[in-house]
Amino acid sequence: MLLGKKRKLGRMLEEISVGEKLEVTEKIEDRDLLLYLGLSNDNNPLFIQHDYASMTPFKKPIVPQIMLLAIVTGAISKYLPGPGSSIKKQEVTYETPVHHYETLHFQFEVVKVLMEAHEVEISVKGVNESGNPILEGIFTVSPPYPAKPLTKSTSFDNF
C-alpha cells in the first residue's frame, strides 16, 4: 500500500436505497473447484469422486456450499455496497445441490437501510441454469465508512 494513494471504496450508506438490485452470473469451472479444494484441504468424496457421488441421491459430484457463499460475499464486496463493506450477519438456506459446470444466476436486493446501525440488509436468491432455486439468504452488511485522513493537519499537502 502506498501512503496517500486513493483507493476506490464502495457506496456509502447515504447513497444506498431500498429496492436497489444487482444480478450476478457465474459458471462453476474445474479451476474454481480445484482452487477451493486445495485451499481448504476439503476432500469430501461428494465434491470430487464421480464413482461415490453416482451412488448417492445427488448422482454426480456437487459444488461445496461454501463456494456458493463465496460468490455471494464476493459480489457484496465488489458491487453492493462494494469495496470497504463488511458482512455482519448472514442467514442462508441451500435449496438444491449445484453440480459441476452449472451456470448460476444470483439476484441481490436491498430490503432495508438502517441509518443508525450503519447497516443494510440485502436479500439474495440464486437459481441454476434450469431456474431451480439453489440458495436464498439475508445478509446484514456494513457499507464502507468514509476514509479519515492520516494526519489532522493539511501541512503535508505540498509534499
N, C-alpha and C positions, 0 to 999 in steps of 0.2 A: 504494500500500500504506500502510496506517495502522500506526504502531508499536503493538505490543501487541494488535493485532486477531487474534483466533483464526481460524486457517484450518483447515478440515476436511482431515485427512490420511486416506489410505487405511489399510489394516490393516497393523499391524506384523508382522514376521517371526514372532514368537511366536504370533500369532493365526491363522496360516495352516497348514492341514494337507493332506497328500497326499489326493487324491481329491475335493477341492472342485471344484465345477463351476459354469460360467456359460454361459448361452445368450444370444446377441445376434442380432437380426434387423434387417436394413437393406434398404431399397429404393433402387436407383440411379435418381436423378432427373436431368433435364436440368440443373437448377440446380447439382447436385453436379459434374457433368461440366464445365459452363461455368466454375465457380469454379476447379477444378483446372487446366483448360487455360489460363485466364487467368493464374493464379498462376505456373504452371510455364513458360509460353510454349512448351508442347509442342504442335506442330501436326502430329503423326503422322497421316497420312490414314486409317490404320486405326482411329483413335479417333473420327473425325468425318465422314468422307466416305462416304456411302452408296454412291455410284457406284463408288468404288475398292474398298471392302470387299466389294461384291457380286461382284467378280471374283476374290476370294481364297477359300481354303477356309473362312474364317470366315463368309462370306455377308452379314454385317451388321457395322456398327461394333462394336468391343469396348470394354470398360471398361479403362483403363490399370491395369496390375497394381499400381502404386504406390497407387492409390486403395483397392484391396482391403487392402493392407498398412496403410493409414491407418485403416481401420475396425477392424482387429485391434489396432493400437497404441493407438488411441483407447479401446477397451474396456479394455485393460490399464491405461491411465492413469486412466480413470473408475471402474472397478469392481474389478478383480482384478489386483494388490493395491489399486490406486486412486491418488488424488492423492498426489504425493510420490515415486512409484516411478519407476525408471529402467530402460529396457531396455539390457542389456549385450551381448546377442548374439541373433541370430535366424538360423534356417535355415528357408527357406520354399520350397516347391515349388508352382507354379501348375499345377493339373491340367487344367482345362477353361476355355476362354475364357468370360468373362462378357459378355453383351450388355446394351445399354442397357435400362433399366426392369425388370430382373430383381429379384426379392426373394431375398435371400441369408440363410442361417442359419449362424451360427458357434457351435461348441461349444468351450469352453475347459475344461481340466482341469489342476489342479496335480498334476504327476507326481513332483516331488522338492522337498524343503525342505532346503536346505544351510545349517545354522545358522552354521558357522564362516566361510563365504564371504559370509554375509548375502545369499543368493540363493534364488530359487525357480525351478523350471523348469515352464513351462506349455506343454502340448500344445494345438494349435489345429487344428480341422478345420472347413472351410467347404463347404457344399453350396448349389447353386442351388435354385430352386423345384421343379425336377423330381427333386431328390435326387441329382443328379450332383455328384461331388466337384469343387470349384473351387480349393481351397487346403489345404495341410497344412503344419504347421510346429511347431517347438520354439523357445520364447523363454526366454532366461535373463534374469530380472528381479531387480533390487534393490528390495525393498519400501522404503517410506518409513522414514527414521530418525526417532526421537523428536526433536521440536524442542528446541533448547537455549535457555535464557533469554538475552536480550540483555545482561543485566548479571549479575555474580556475586552481588551483594547484593540483598536484598529491600527496601532502604531507600526505593525509589520506589513501594512498594505503595500508599501513601496518596495518591498524586497521580492 
